[in-house]
Amino acid sequence: MKDRVIICKEPLGFPWQTSDPFLLCVHHLDHFPPGNSKLGVDPKYLRGHTRGNDFQTIDGFRMYHGVHTPGFPRHPHKGFETITIVLDGYVDHSDSMGAYGRYSTGDVQWMTAGAGVQHCEMFPLIHHDKENKLELFQIWLNLPANRKNVPPYYKMMWKEDIPKVITGNKEGERAFVRVVAGKYEGEEGLAPPPDSWAADPKNEVSILDIVIEPYAEVTIPRMENMDQFSNLYFYRGDQMFIHRDVINEHCCLCLHREHDIKIKAGDSMCHLLLLQGVSIKEPVAKYGPFVMNSEAEIRQTFEEYNETEFGGWIWDNDEVIHPKEQLRFAVYKDGKEEFK
C-alpha cells in the first residue's frame, strides 16, 4: 500500500469536493450569447431561464442570480476568503469597501471577507457580435477563529504577475504550471492577503493551475508537513497516468503525498487544478455566505448584518456593470488605481 498515491477518487459534481482548509470549489463554464448595449443578455436568449435564480444550463449558459446580466448581484460574506481564477471571459467586481474593477482571462481576485463585506460579481457580455465564453474557478478558503473578524481585504493578481513554470521532457512535450499560491520548482506565488491562512508559509497552502500537453509529464513534489491534504481535480482531457493508475474520467483525486508524484497526459491536453494546505482543524458552521465556528456565531452574524449591512451599499444598483471600454482595472478602497 505504501506505493499507492491515490487515497480516493470522486466524480466531479457541482460544487466539487473539497477538504479543510478549503470550503468550496466551483467550476463555472458558460457560453453566453452576444451581449446587448448594457452588456447583458438580450431577452430573446432568455427563453426557459429563471432570471434571478438560474443554475440550470439552458442553451449553454446559466444566469445564476443575475436578472439582466449573468452573475451574482450584491450579497454578503463573513468568516472566510474567496479566490476567483478566471480562465476565460470577464468579471466585474464592486464591494461595500468602495473597491471595484474588472478582471479577465488569466487574472485572479483574492478577497478576505473577514468581519463582513458585501460585493457583487457580474459577468459582463463584452462582445456584441459573437459568443461570450466564461470559465472560472470560485474557491472558498476558510479563516481560523482568530482571523474571522479581521478587516475585509481585496486584492487583484494580474496574469502578467502570476508565476508560470514551464517544464518539458526530452521529446519536447511541455507542461505549464501557474502558481496562484504557494511554491513550485523555486517559483513562489504572489503574496496573499495578510490575514489569509495562506499567508503563513507553515500552512503550505498551494493553488496550482496545471495544463499538460499530450504525452508530457509534470511532477508534484512531496509534502513537507504530512498533516496536509492534496486534492487534484482532473476536469478536461481524455486520459492521464498517475504512477500505476490510469485515469479515464474527470474526477477529484485525494493524493497521498509522501513521495513526489509524476503525472503524465495521454494523447490529449490535460487540465488540472491542485488545492492543498495544512488543515485548520476547527469546527465549521456554515449558512449560505457566512462561515463561523458555531451556530451561535452564525446567528450573531445574521444580527450584525441586519444591523450594519457590513458597511452598507454605495452603488446605485445590485448588478454593477462597469463601462465597456474599461477593460482590466482595479480601484481599491484607499483610491489606488491599477490599469492593464
Short mmCIF file of the C-alpha atoms (twelve columns), coordinates in Angstrom:
data_MODEL
# 
_entry.id   MODEL 
# 
loop_
_atom_site.group_PDB 
_atom_site.id 
_atom_site.type_symbol 
_atom_site.label_atom_id 
_atom_site.label_alt_id 
_atom_site.label_comp_id 
_atom_site.label_asym_id 
_atom_site.label_seq_id 
_atom_site.Cartn_x 
_atom_site.Cartn_y 
_atom_site.Cartn_z 
_atom_site.pdbx_PDB_model_num 
ATOM 1   C CA . MET A 1   0.000   0.000  0.000   1 
ATOM 2   C CA . LYS A 2   2.929   2.366  0.507   1 
ATOM 3   C CA . ASP A 3   3.395   2.739  -3.244  1 
ATOM 4   C CA . ARG A 4   -0.223  3.819  -3.754  1 
ATOM 5   C CA . VAL A 5   -0.624  7.563  -4.245  1 
ATOM 6   C CA . ILE A 6   -4.395  7.854  -4.756  1 
ATOM 7   C CA . ILE A 7   -6.294  7.688  -1.473  1 
ATOM 8   C CA . CYS A 8   -9.734  8.149  -3.011  1 
ATOM 9   C CA . LYS A 9   -11.407 9.161  -6.267  1 
ATOM 10  C CA . GLU A 10  -14.716 11.028 -6.541  1 
ATOM 11  C CA . PRO A 11  -16.680 12.189 -9.607  1 
ATOM 12  C CA . LEU A 12  -16.822 15.933 -10.184 1 
ATOM 13  C CA . GLY A 13  -20.136 17.420 -9.103  1 
ATOM 14  C CA . PHE A 14  -21.382 20.962 -8.616  1 
ATOM 15  C CA . PRO A 15  -19.642 22.128 -6.492  1 
ATOM 16  C CA . TRP A 16  -16.514 19.985 -6.374  1 
ATOM 17  C CA . GLN A 17  -15.496 18.080 -3.274  1 
ATOM 18  C CA . THR A 18  -13.059 19.978 -1.025  1 
ATOM 19  C CA . SER A 19  -11.158 19.380 2.212   1 
ATOM 20  C CA . ASP A 20  -10.066 21.557 5.146   1 
ATOM 21  C CA . PRO A 21  -8.863  24.358 4.878   1 
ATOM 22  C CA . PHE A 22  -10.844 24.752 1.625   1 
ATOM 23  C CA . LEU A 23  -14.621 25.055 1.884   1 
ATOM 24  C CA . LEU A 24  -15.819 25.233 -1.714  1 
ATOM 25  C CA . CYS A 25  -14.600 24.880 -5.278  1 
ATOM 26  C CA . VAL A 26  -16.924 25.537 -8.206  1 
ATOM 27  C CA . HIS A 27  -16.010 25.309 -11.874 1 
ATOM 28  C CA . HIS A 28  -18.161 27.673 -13.927 1 
ATOM 29  C CA . LEU A 29  -18.283 27.176 -17.703 1 
ATOM 30  C CA . ASP A 30  -20.837 29.136 -19.722 1 
ATOM 31  C CA . HIS A 31  -21.197 30.020 -23.374 1 
ATOM 32  C CA . PHE A 32  -23.159 33.244 -23.153 1 
ATOM 33  C CA . PRO A 33  -24.766 34.772 -26.259 1 
ATOM 34  C CA . PRO A 34  -23.714 38.110 -27.786 1 
ATOM 35  C CA . GLY A 35  -24.268 40.961 -25.342 1 
ATOM 36  C CA . ASN A 36  -26.664 43.867 -25.731 1 
ATOM 37  C CA . SER A 37  -25.898 47.573 -25.310 1 
ATOM 38  C CA . LYS A 38  -25.903 47.168 -21.497 1 
ATOM 39  C CA . LEU A 39  -23.502 44.189 -21.614 1 
ATOM 40  C CA . GLY A 40  -26.349 41.908 -20.584 1 
ATOM 41  C CA . VAL A 41  -28.393 39.142 -22.202 1 
ATOM 42  C CA . ASP A 42  -30.953 40.120 -24.802 1 
ATOM 43  C CA . PRO A 43  -34.380 38.823 -23.648 1 
ATOM 44  C CA . LYS A 44  -34.707 36.757 -26.838 1 
ATOM 45  C CA . TYR A 45  -31.982 34.454 -25.479 1 
ATOM 46  C CA . LEU A 46  -33.636 34.011 -22.079 1 
ATOM 47  C CA . ARG A 47  -36.481 31.674 -23.026 1 
ATOM 48  C CA . GLY A 48  -36.598 28.955 -20.372 1 
ATOM 49  C CA . HIS A 49  -34.273 30.755 -17.964 1 
ATOM 50  C CA . THR A 50  -35.485 31.707 -14.480 1 
ATOM 51  C CA . ARG A 51  -33.884 35.079 -14.026 1 
ATOM 52  C CA . GLY A 52  -32.676 35.789 -10.516 1 
ATOM 53  C CA . ASN A 53  -32.274 32.108 -9.602  1 
ATOM 54  C CA . ASP A 54  -30.992 30.140 -12.555 1 
ATOM 55  C CA . PHE A 55  -28.411 27.396 -12.100 1 
ATOM 56  C CA . GLN A 56  -29.764 25.130 -14.833 1 
ATOM 57  C CA . THR A 57  -27.756 25.149 -18.057 1 
ATOM 58  C CA . ILE A 58  -30.072 26.075 -20.937 1 
ATOM 59  C CA . ASP A 59  -28.648 26.754 -24.398 1 
ATOM 60  C CA . GLY A 60  -25.159 26.553 -22.923 1 
ATOM 61  C CA . PHE A 61  -25.374 29.094 -20.110 1 
ATOM 62  C CA . ARG A 62  -26.781 29.952 -16.685 1 
ATOM 63  C CA . MET A 63  -27.879 33.360 -15.385 1 
ATOM 64  C CA . TYR A 64  -27.087 32.407 -11.757 1 
ATOM 65  C CA . HIS A 65  -28.680 35.183 -9.670  1 
ATOM 66  C CA . GLY A 66  -28.464 37.844 -12.370 1 
ATOM 67  C CA . VAL A 67  -31.624 39.373 -13.792 1 
ATOM 68  C CA . HIS A 68  -30.250 41.316 -16.768 1 
ATOM 69  C CA . THR A 69  -26.565 40.369 -16.666 1 
ATOM 70  C CA . PRO A 70  -25.329 36.907 -15.605 1 
ATOM 71  C CA . GLY A 71  -23.592 36.660 -12.264 1 
ATOM 72  C CA . PHE A 72  -24.044 37.216 -8.570  1 
ATOM 73  C CA . PRO A 73  -25.584 40.580 -7.595  1 
ATOM 74  C CA . ARG A 74  -24.977 42.169 -4.206  1 
ATOM 75  C CA . HIS A 75  -24.557 39.602 -1.433  1 
ATOM 76  C CA . PRO A 76  -22.680 39.417 1.906   1 
ATOM 77  C CA . HIS A 77  -19.812 37.231 3.145   1 
ATOM 78  C CA . LYS A 78  -18.169 36.765 6.513   1 
ATOM 79  C CA . GLY A 79  -15.562 34.476 8.070   1 
ATOM 80  C CA . PHE A 80  -13.628 33.174 5.046   1 
ATOM 81  C CA . GLU A 81  -11.971 34.154 1.752   1 
ATOM 82  C CA . THR A 82  -12.999 33.968 -1.885  1 
ATOM 83  C CA . ILE A 83  -10.451 33.246 -4.619  1 
ATOM 84  C CA . THR A 84  -11.647 33.642 -8.216  1 
ATOM 85  C CA . ILE A 85  -9.427  32.319 -11.020 1 
ATOM 86  C CA . VAL A 86  -10.616 33.396 -14.470 1 
ATOM 87  C CA . LEU A 87  -9.685  31.090 -17.341 1 
ATOM 88  C CA . ASP A 88  -11.772 32.904 -19.958 1 
ATOM 89  C CA . GLY A 89  -14.133 35.873 -20.031 1 
ATOM 90  C CA . TYR A 90  -14.711 38.940 -17.858 1 
ATOM 91  C CA . VAL A 91  -15.820 39.585 -14.262 1 
ATOM 92  C CA . ASP A 92  -16.963 42.918 -12.797 1 
ATOM 93  C CA . HIS A 93  -16.390 43.382 -9.055  1 
ATOM 94  C CA . SER A 94  -17.826 46.031 -6.698  1 
ATOM 95  C CA . ASP A 95  -17.920 45.921 -2.902  1 
ATOM 96  C CA . SER A 96  -19.013 47.738 0.245   1 
ATOM 97  C CA . MET A 97  -15.425 48.855 0.926   1 
ATOM 98  C CA . GLY A 98  -15.646 51.065 -2.159  1 
ATOM 99  C CA . ALA A 99  -13.320 48.884 -4.223  1 
ATOM 100 C CA . TYR A 100 -14.241 47.899 -7.776  1 
ATOM 101 C CA . GLY A 101 -12.728 46.652 -11.004 1 
ATOM 102 C CA . ARG A 102 -12.861 44.323 -13.987 1 
ATOM 103 C CA . TYR A 103 -10.616 41.330 -14.483 1 
ATOM 104 C CA . SER A 104 -10.296 38.794 -17.239 1 
ATOM 105 C CA . THR A 105 -8.584  35.744 -18.720 1 
ATOM 106 C CA . GLY A 106 -5.674  34.656 -16.525 1 
ATOM 107 C CA . ASP A 107 -6.352  37.105 -13.680 1 
ATOM 108 C CA . VAL A 108 -7.075  36.128 -10.069 1 
ATOM 109 C CA . GLN A 109 -9.068  38.026 -7.455  1 
ATOM 110 C CA . TRP A 110 -8.488  37.230 -3.755  1 
ATOM 111 C CA . MET A 111 -10.851 38.728 -1.201  1 
ATOM 112 C CA . THR A 112 -10.775 38.288 2.578   1 
ATOM 113 C CA . ALA A 113 -14.346 38.695 3.820   1 
ATOM 114 C CA . GLY A 114 -13.214 38.667 7.445   1 
ATOM 115 C CA . ALA A 115 -15.579 40.654 9.689   1 
ATOM 116 C CA . GLY A 116 -18.017 41.138 6.836   1 
ATOM 117 C CA . VAL A 117 -18.301 42.602 3.354   1 
ATOM 118 C CA . GLN A 118 -20.869 42.914 0.601   1 
ATOM 119 C CA . HIS A 119 -19.878 42.546 -3.020  1 
ATOM 120 C CA . CYS A 120 -21.229 41.666 -6.429  1 
ATOM 121 C CA . GLU A 121 -19.581 39.586 -9.140  1 
ATOM 122 C CA . MET A 122 -21.144 40.085 -12.543 1 
ATOM 123 C CA . PHE A 123 -20.182 38.616 -15.901 1 
ATOM 124 C CA . PRO A 124 -20.433 41.428 -18.492 1 
ATOM 125 C CA . LEU A 125 -21.006 40.303 -22.067 1 
ATOM 126 C CA . ILE A 126 -18.357 42.470 -23.703 1 
ATOM 127 C CA . HIS A 127 -18.729 41.058 -27.219 1 
ATOM 128 C CA . HIS A 128 -21.797 42.146 -29.184 1 
ATOM 129 C CA . ASP A 129 -21.048 40.193 -32.356 1 
ATOM 130 C CA . LYS A 130 -20.029 36.774 -31.028 1 
ATOM 131 C CA . GLU A 131 -20.344 34.363 -28.128 1 
ATOM 132 C CA . ASN A 132 -19.127 35.466 -24.697 1 
ATOM 133 C CA . LYS A 133 -17.440 32.461 -23.133 1 
ATOM 134 C CA . LEU A 134 -16.888 32.465 -19.363 1 
ATOM 135 C CA . GLU A 135 -14.798 29.905 -17.492 1 
ATOM 136 C CA . LEU A 136 -13.583 30.334 -13.932 1 
ATOM 137 C CA . PHE A 137 -12.957 28.701 -10.577 1 
ATOM 138 C CA . GLN A 138 -14.574 30.091 -7.442  1 
ATOM 139 C CA . ILE A 139 -12.702 28.815 -4.379  1 
ATOM 140 C CA . TRP A 140 -13.526 29.429 -0.727  1 
ATOM 141 C CA . LEU A 141 -10.655 29.237 1.760   1 
ATOM 142 C CA . ASN A 142 -11.528 29.158 5.457   1 
ATOM 143 C CA . LEU A 143 -10.195 31.545 8.099   1 
ATOM 144 C CA . PRO A 144 -9.248  30.318 11.586  1 
ATOM 145 C CA . ALA A 145 -11.277 31.540 14.551  1 
ATOM 146 C CA . ASN A 146 -8.759  34.245 15.454  1 
ATOM 147 C CA . ARG A 147 -8.987  35.720 11.933  1 
ATOM 148 C CA . LYS A 148 -12.723 35.613 11.277  1 
ATOM 149 C CA . ASN A 149 -13.211 39.216 12.383  1 
ATOM 150 C CA . VAL A 150 -10.249 40.844 10.635  1 
ATOM 151 C CA . PRO A 151 -10.957 43.848 8.380   1 
ATOM 152 C CA . PRO A 152 -12.057 42.817 4.863   1 
ATOM 153 C CA . TYR A 153 -9.395  42.992 2.167   1 
ATOM 154 C CA . TYR A 154 -9.482  42.918 -1.647  1 
ATOM 155 C CA . LYS A 155 -6.523  42.113 -3.885  1 
ATOM 156 C CA . MET A 156 -6.035  41.650 -7.621  1 
ATOM 157 C CA . MET A 157 -3.395  39.299 -9.008  1 
ATOM 158 C CA . TRP A 158 -2.894  40.164 -12.667 1 
ATOM 159 C CA . LYS A 159 -1.963  37.414 -15.105 1 
ATOM 160 C CA . GLU A 160 1.251   39.194 -16.090 1 
ATOM 161 C CA . ASP A 161 2.491   38.907 -12.490 1 
ATOM 162 C CA . ILE A 162 1.461   35.330 -11.646 1 
ATOM 163 C CA . PRO A 163 4.488   32.999 -11.910 1 
ATOM 164 C CA . LYS A 164 4.335   30.259 -14.535 1 
ATOM 165 C CA . VAL A 165 6.665   27.272 -14.633 1 
ATOM 166 C CA . ILE A 166 7.158   25.515 -17.986 1 
ATOM 167 C CA . THR A 167 8.601   22.018 -17.909 1 
ATOM 168 C CA . GLY A 168 9.326   19.597 -20.713 1 
ATOM 169 C CA . ASN A 169 10.654  16.146 -21.433 1 
ATOM 170 C CA . LYS A 170 13.269  15.036 -23.936 1 
ATOM 171 C CA . GLU A 171 10.681  14.695 -26.701 1 
ATOM 172 C CA . GLY A 172 9.734   18.352 -26.293 1 
ATOM 173 C CA . GLU A 173 6.250   17.999 -24.825 1 
ATOM 174 C CA . ARG A 174 5.561   20.637 -22.214 1 
ATOM 175 C CA . ALA A 175 3.572   21.213 -19.040 1 
ATOM 176 C CA . PHE A 176 2.532   24.627 -17.720 1 
ATOM 177 C CA . VAL A 177 2.061   25.284 -14.004 1 
ATOM 178 C CA . ARG A 178 0.664   28.633 -12.854 1 
ATOM 179 C CA . VAL A 179 1.469   29.271 -9.199  1 
ATOM 180 C CA . VAL A 180 -1.602  31.058 -7.851  1 
ATOM 181 C CA . ALA A 181 -0.496  30.355 -4.275  1 
ATOM 182 C CA . GLY A 182 2.422   28.540 -2.668  1 
ATOM 183 C CA . LYS A 183 5.601   27.412 -4.416  1 
ATOM 184 C CA . TYR A 184 6.537   25.233 -7.349  1 
ATOM 185 C CA . GLU A 185 10.057  24.433 -8.573  1 
ATOM 186 C CA . GLY A 186 11.524  27.520 -6.929  1 
ATOM 187 C CA . GLU A 187 8.807   29.898 -8.126  1 
ATOM 188 C CA . GLU A 188 6.728   31.490 -5.386  1 
ATOM 189 C CA . GLY A 189 3.223   32.792 -5.894  1 
ATOM 190 C CA . LEU A 190 2.250   36.371 -5.196  1 
ATOM 191 C CA . ALA A 191 1.649   37.272 -1.565  1 
ATOM 192 C CA . PRO A 192 -1.919  36.502 -0.456  1 
ATOM 193 C CA . PRO A 193 -3.877  38.956 1.710   1 
ATOM 194 C CA . PRO A 194 -2.114  39.498 5.050   1 
ATOM 195 C CA . ASP A 195 -4.691  37.715 7.254   1 
ATOM 196 C CA . SER A 196 -5.112  34.704 4.982   1 
ATOM 197 C CA . TRP A 197 -4.396  31.154 6.201   1 
ATOM 198 C CA . ALA A 198 -2.199  31.041 3.099   1 
ATOM 199 C CA . ALA A 199 -0.069  33.986 4.306   1 
ATOM 200 C CA . ASP A 200 1.839   31.793 6.795   1 
ATOM 201 C CA . PRO A 201 4.313   29.533 4.935   1 
ATOM 202 C CA . LYS A 202 3.927   26.883 7.648   1 
ATOM 203 C CA . ASN A 203 0.406   26.243 6.392   1 
ATOM 204 C CA . GLU A 204 1.791   25.209 2.968   1 
ATOM 205 C CA . VAL A 205 -1.266  26.369 1.036   1 
ATOM 206 C CA . SER A 206 -0.829  25.772 -2.690  1 
ATOM 207 C CA . ILE A 207 -3.132  26.532 -5.587  1 
ATOM 208 C CA . LEU A 208 -1.727  25.347 -8.900  1 
ATOM 209 C CA . ASP A 209 -3.367  25.743 -12.317 1 
ATOM 210 C CA . ILE A 210 -1.848  22.971 -14.460 1 
ATOM 211 C CA . VAL A 211 -2.002  22.261 -18.209 1 
ATOM 212 C CA . ILE A 212 -0.158  19.241 -19.613 1 
ATOM 213 C CA . GLU A 213 0.398   18.763 -23.334 1 
ATOM 214 C CA . PRO A 214 -0.123  15.278 -24.837 1 
ATOM 215 C CA . TYR A 215 2.448   12.769 -23.521 1 
ATOM 216 C CA . ALA A 216 4.149   15.410 -21.352 1 
ATOM 217 C CA . GLU A 217 4.775   14.978 -17.629 1 
ATOM 218 C CA . VAL A 218 4.599   17.159 -14.553 1 
ATOM 219 C CA . THR A 219 5.872   16.328 -11.061 1 
ATOM 220 C CA . ILE A 220 4.041   17.360 -7.897  1 
ATOM 221 C CA . PRO A 221 6.597   17.459 -5.054  1 
ATOM 222 C CA . ARG A 222 6.060   15.588 -1.803  1 
ATOM 223 C CA . MET A 223 4.526   17.308 1.190   1 
ATOM 224 C CA . GLU A 224 6.802   18.601 3.887   1 
ATOM 225 C CA . ASN A 225 4.046   18.514 6.506   1 
ATOM 226 C CA . MET A 226 2.220   15.201 6.408   1 
ATOM 227 C CA . ASP A 227 -0.702  16.781 8.268   1 
ATOM 228 C CA . GLN A 228 -1.678  18.221 4.922   1 
ATOM 229 C CA . PHE A 229 -4.074  17.127 2.201   1 
ATOM 230 C CA . SER A 230 -3.881  17.395 -1.562  1 
ATOM 231 C CA . ASN A 231 -6.877  17.387 -3.908  1 
ATOM 232 C CA . LEU A 232 -6.193  17.132 -7.627  1 
ATOM 233 C CA . TYR A 233 -9.074  17.946 -9.983  1 
ATOM 234 C CA . PHE A 234 -8.916  16.456 -13.489 1 
ATOM 235 C CA . TYR A 235 -11.555 18.474 -15.324 1 
ATOM 236 C CA . ARG A 236 -10.576 18.428 -19.019 1 
ATOM 237 C CA . GLY A 237 -8.804  15.846 -21.139 1 
ATOM 238 C CA . ASP A 238 -9.309  12.208 -22.047 1 
ATOM 239 C CA . GLN A 239 -6.702  10.312 -20.081 1 
ATOM 240 C CA . MET A 240 -3.799  10.725 -17.681 1 
ATOM 241 C CA . PHE A 241 -1.457  8.458  -15.777 1 
ATOM 242 C CA . ILE A 242 -0.502  8.755  -12.109 1 
ATOM 243 C CA . HIS A 243 2.089   6.215  -11.001 1 
ATOM 244 C CA . ARG A 244 0.397   2.841  -11.732 1 
ATOM 245 C CA . ASP A 245 -3.088  4.265  -12.143 1 
ATOM 246 C CA . VAL A 246 -4.824  5.170  -15.393 1 
ATOM 247 C CA . ILE A 247 -7.431  7.921  -15.036 1 
ATOM 248 C CA . ASN A 248 -10.022 7.939  -17.816 1 
ATOM 249 C CA . GLU A 249 -12.734 10.119 -16.296 1 
ATOM 250 C CA . HIS A 250 -12.962 13.605 -14.884 1 
ATOM 251 C CA . CYS A 251 -12.690 13.358 -11.120 1 
ATOM 252 C CA . CYS A 252 -11.288 14.639 -7.840  1 
ATOM 253 C CA . LEU A 253 -8.292  12.673 -6.594  1 
ATOM 254 C CA . CYS A 254 -7.187  12.822 -2.974  1 
ATOM 255 C CA . LEU A 255 -3.451  12.133 -3.069  1 
ATOM 256 C CA . HIS A 256 -1.059  10.566 -0.602  1 
ATOM 257 C CA . ARG A 257 1.987   12.813 -0.809  1 
ATOM 258 C CA . GLU A 258 4.794   11.034 0.998   1 
ATOM 259 C CA . HIS A 259 6.747   10.978 -2.264  1 
ATOM 260 C CA . ASP A 260 6.928   13.061 -5.443  1 
ATOM 261 C CA . ILE A 261 4.084   12.248 -7.834  1 
ATOM 262 C CA . LYS A 262 4.534   12.142 -11.604 1 
ATOM 263 C CA . ILE A 263 1.510   12.880 -13.761 1 
ATOM 264 C CA . LYS A 264 1.573   12.137 -17.493 1 
ATOM 265 C CA . ALA A 265 -1.019  13.153 -20.071 1 
ATOM 266 C CA . GLY A 266 -2.399  10.732 -22.609 1 
ATOM 267 C CA . ASP A 267 -2.912  11.688 -26.247 1 
ATOM 268 C CA . SER A 268 -4.868  14.863 -25.452 1 
ATOM 269 C CA . MET A 269 -4.256  18.023 -23.432 1 
ATOM 270 C CA . CYS A 270 -4.989  17.590 -19.715 1 
ATOM 271 C CA . HIS A 271 -6.219  20.425 -17.480 1 
ATOM 272 C CA . LEU A 272 -5.848  20.115 -13.708 1 
ATOM 273 C CA . LEU A 273 -6.326  22.183 -10.564 1 
ATOM 274 C CA . LEU A 274 -4.406  21.365 -7.375  1 
ATOM 275 C CA . LEU A 275 -5.584  22.561 -3.946  1 
ATOM 276 C CA . GLN A 276 -3.616  21.703 -0.840  1 
ATOM 277 C CA . GLY A 277 -2.839  23.052 2.601   1 
ATOM 278 C CA . VAL A 278 -2.484  22.230 6.274   1 
ATOM 279 C CA . SER A 279 -5.888  21.728 7.895   1 
ATOM 280 C CA . ILE A 280 -7.218  24.379 10.281  1 
ATOM 281 C CA . LYS A 281 -8.893  21.678 12.395  1 
ATOM 282 C CA . GLU A 282 -11.638 23.835 13.891  1 
ATOM 283 C CA . PRO A 283 -15.417 23.372 13.943  1 
ATOM 284 C CA . VAL A 284 -17.139 24.766 10.853  1 
ATOM 285 C CA . ALA A 285 -20.651 26.229 10.940  1 
ATOM 286 C CA . LYS A 286 -21.894 27.338 7.511   1 
ATOM 287 C CA . TYR A 287 -25.085 29.042 6.488   1 
ATOM 288 C CA . GLY A 288 -25.160 30.454 2.983   1 
ATOM 289 C CA . PRO A 289 -22.499 33.166 2.679   1 
ATOM 290 C CA . PHE A 290 -21.389 33.012 6.325   1 
ATOM 291 C CA . VAL A 291 -18.786 30.626 7.775   1 
ATOM 292 C CA . MET A 292 -18.134 30.650 11.503  1 
ATOM 293 C CA . ASN A 293 -17.262 28.111 14.214  1 
ATOM 294 C CA . SER A 294 -20.665 27.612 15.853  1 
ATOM 295 C CA . GLU A 295 -24.381 28.006 15.231  1 
ATOM 296 C CA . ALA A 296 -24.467 30.741 17.878  1 
ATOM 297 C CA . GLU A 297 -21.885 32.711 15.898  1 
ATOM 298 C CA . ILE A 298 -23.946 32.248 12.742  1 
ATOM 299 C CA . ARG A 299 -26.995 33.711 14.484  1 
ATOM 300 C CA . GLN A 300 -24.883 36.597 15.749  1 
ATOM 301 C CA . THR A 301 -23.597 37.197 12.212  1 
ATOM 302 C CA . PHE A 302 -27.155 37.485 10.889  1 
ATOM 303 C CA . GLU A 303 -27.904 40.021 13.623  1 
ATOM 304 C CA . GLU A 304 -24.781 42.010 12.716  1 
ATOM 305 C CA . TYR A 305 -25.680 42.011 9.042   1 
ATOM 306 C CA . ASN A 306 -29.255 43.120 9.716   1 
ATOM 307 C CA . GLU A 307 -27.963 45.998 11.853  1 
ATOM 308 C CA . THR A 308 -24.930 47.160 9.853   1 
ATOM 309 C CA . GLU A 309 -25.179 45.615 6.367   1 
ATOM 310 C CA . PHE A 310 -21.393 45.304 6.684   1 
ATOM 311 C CA . GLY A 311 -20.853 48.915 5.750   1 
ATOM 312 C CA . GLY A 312 -23.865 49.339 3.500   1 
ATOM 313 C CA . TRP A 313 -24.000 49.580 -0.277  1 
ATOM 314 C CA . ILE A 314 -22.759 52.708 -2.033  1 
ATOM 315 C CA . TRP A 315 -23.670 51.627 -5.570  1 
ATOM 316 C CA . ASP A 316 -26.852 52.628 -7.394  1 
ATOM 317 C CA . ASN A 317 -27.962 49.060 -8.120  1 
ATOM 318 C CA . ASP A 318 -27.237 45.485 -7.106  1 
ATOM 319 C CA . GLU A 319 -25.888 44.408 -10.514 1 
ATOM 320 C CA . VAL A 320 -22.997 46.826 -11.022 1 
ATOM 321 C CA . ILE A 321 -21.621 46.742 -14.578 1 
ATOM 322 C CA . HIS A 322 -18.618 48.889 -15.477 1 
ATOM 323 C CA . PRO A 323 -18.318 50.739 -18.826 1 
ATOM 324 C CA . LYS A 324 -17.398 48.542 -21.765 1 
ATOM 325 C CA . GLU A 325 -14.207 50.467 -22.600 1 
ATOM 326 C CA . GLN A 326 -12.695 49.928 -19.118 1 
ATOM 327 C CA . LEU A 327 -11.030 46.564 -19.618 1 
ATOM 328 C CA . ARG A 328 -8.929  45.061 -16.791 1 
ATOM 329 C CA . PHE A 329 -8.597  47.567 -13.990 1 
ATOM 330 C CA . ALA A 330 -8.904  47.801 -10.219 1 
ATOM 331 C CA . VAL A 331 -9.663  50.675 -7.857  1 
ATOM 332 C CA . TYR A 332 -9.006  49.978 -4.170  1 
ATOM 333 C CA . LYS A 333 -10.694 51.413 -1.085  1 
ATOM 334 C CA . ASP A 334 -7.736  53.763 -0.491  1 
ATOM 335 C CA . GLY A 335 -8.115  55.192 -4.004  1 
ATOM 336 C CA . LYS A 336 -5.175  53.347 -5.530  1 
ATOM 337 C CA . GLU A 337 -5.769  52.533 -9.209  1 
ATOM 338 C CA . GLU A 338 -4.365  49.816 -11.480 1 
ATOM 339 C CA . PHE A 339 -4.974  49.614 -15.233 1 
ATOM 340 C CA . LYS A 340 -3.837  46.783 -17.519 1 
# 
